[in-house]
């Protein structure tokens, strides 16, 4: 039986080539979706960072305006 499997070397080589091609295709598809997810994650992180920075800047400016009001009017 083992002799029968190895006697047909061309067929065995073709099967390995098809298996290798399928593995490469699956890896390519997986890497595409991985990179797509990483790109969308970085965009989301950038938007969140911008919102947080804007909110912090607005809060600081409110505090500065409050301090100006107290020092100029003495309230």
Order of alpha helices (4+ residues) and beta strands (2+ residues): alpha-alpha
